[in-house]
Amino acid sequence: MARVKGAMMTRKRRNKTLKLAKGYFGAKSKHFKMAKEAVMKSGQYAYIGRKARKRDFRKLWITRISAAAKLNGMNYSTLMNGLKKADINLNRKMLSEIAINDPAGFTAIVEKAKAAL
């Protein structure tokens, strides 16, 4: 059986990494060893960022709901408690969208929450 050398697959693998490192500063986009490290680190940052984005958006929605609730004479925690007791199952994303785009509708929701308390 003929001996198989790994040159083609090695070159392919290295080119794939260098392609991912395209646009990086200095030698990180040219030298395989440095590119490999930079690509691995950027992958870690991307993974962490995907988790952090969910936290950041939830924090933003809560801030928006809180601000809108204060305009209606209520704080965030009381509003959420009232919504739960009134059996209004809206998630924070939708509540935040309603607060921004339909203030009158949000006021109606707040009134229902107040009545349930």
C-alpha positions as CSV (number, residue, x, y, z in Angstrom):
1,M,0.0,0.0,0.0
2,A,1.3,3.5,-0.9
3,R,2.4,5.8,1.8
4,V,0.1,8.8,2.3
5,K,1.6,12.1,3.2
6,G,-0.4,14.7,5.1
7,A,0.6,17.8,3.2
8,M,-2.6,18.5,1.5
9,M,-4.8,18.2,4.6
10,T,-2.4,20.1,6.7
11,R,-2.3,23.0,4.2
12,K,-6.1,22.9,4.0
13,R,-6.5,23.0,7.8
14,R,-4.0,25.9,8.0
15,N,-5.6,27.8,5.3
16,K,-9.0,27.4,7.0
17,T,-7.6,29.0,10.2
18,L,-5.8,31.7,8.3
19,K,-9.1,32.5,6.5
20,L,-10.8,32.9,9.9
21,A,-8.0,35.2,11.0
22,K,-8.3,37.5,8.0
23,G,-8.4,41.1,9.1
24,Y,-6.6,40.6,12.4
25,F,-3.8,43.0,13.2
26,G,-0.1,42.2,12.3
27,A,1.2,38.7,12.3
28,K,-2.0,37.3,13.7
29,S,-3.4,37.2,10.2
30,K,-0.3,35.9,8.5
31,H,1.5,33.4,10.7
32,F,-0.4,30.2,11.4
33,K,0.8,29.7,15.0
34,M,-0.3,33.2,16.0
35,A,-3.5,33.0,13.9
36,K,-4.5,29.7,15.6
37,E,-4.2,31.3,19.0
38,A,-6.1,34.4,18.0
39,V,-8.9,32.4,16.3
40,M,-9.3,30.2,19.4
41,K,-9.4,33.2,21.7
42,S,-12.0,35.0,19.4
43,G,-14.1,31.8,19.5
44,Q,-14.1,32.0,23.3
45,Y,-15.1,35.6,23.2
46,A,-17.9,34.8,20.7
47,Y,-19.2,32.0,23.0
48,I,-19.1,34.3,26.0
49,G,-20.8,37.0,24.0
50,R,-23.7,34.8,23.0
51,K,-24.4,34.1,26.7
52,A,-23.9,37.8,27.7
53,R,-26.3,39.1,25.0
54,K,-29.2,37.2,26.6
55,R,-28.4,38.9,30.0
56,D,-28.0,42.3,28.5
57,F,-31.3,42.2,26.6
58,R,-33.2,41.0,29.7
59,K,-31.6,43.9,31.7
60,L,-32.7,46.4,29.0
61,W,-36.2,45.1,29.0
62,I,-36.5,45.3,32.8
63,T,-35.1,48.9,32.7
64,R,-37.7,49.9,30.1
65,I,-40.6,48.3,31.9
66,S,-39.5,49.9,35.2
67,A,-39.4,53.4,33.6
68,A,-42.8,52.9,32.0
69,A,-44.2,51.6,35.3
70,K,-42.9,54.6,37.2
71,L,-44.7,56.9,34.8
72,N,-47.9,55.0,35.8
73,G,-47.2,55.4,39.5
74,M,-45.9,51.9,40.2
75,N,-42.5,50.3,40.6
76,Y,-41.3,47.3,38.7
77,S,-41.6,44.6,41.3
78,T,-45.1,45.6,42.3
79,L,-46.1,45.6,38.6
80,M,-44.7,42.1,38.0
81,N,-46.4,40.8,41.2
82,G,-49.7,42.4,40.1
83,L,-49.4,40.9,36.6
84,K,-48.8,37.5,38.1
85,K,-51.9,37.8,40.4
86,A,-54.0,39.1,37.5
87,D,-52.9,36.0,35.5
88,I,-51.5,38.2,32.7
89,N,-48.7,36.1,31.1
90,L,-46.6,38.5,29.1
91,N,-42.9,38.1,28.9
92,R,-40.6,41.0,29.6
93,K,-39.7,41.5,25.9
94,M,-43.3,42.0,24.9
95,L,-44.0,44.2,27.9
96,S,-41.1,46.4,27.0
97,E,-42.3,46.6,23.3
98,I,-45.8,47.5,24.5
99,A,-44.4,50.2,26.9
100,I,-42.4,51.8,24.0
101,N,-44.9,51.5,21.1
102,D,-48.3,51.6,22.8
103,P,-48.2,53.6,26.1
104,A,-52.0,53.6,26.3
105,G,-52.1,49.8,26.1
106,F,-49.3,49.6,28.8
107,T,-51.4,51.9,31.0
108,A,-54.3,49.5,30.7
109,I,-52.1,46.6,31.6
110,V,-50.9,48.5,34.7
111,E,-54.4,49.3,35.7
112,K,-55.3,45.5,35.6
113,A,-52.2,44.8,37.7
114,K,-53.2,47.4,40.2
115,A,-56.7,46.0,40.5
116,A,-55.4,42.5,41.1
117,L,-53.3,43.7,44.1
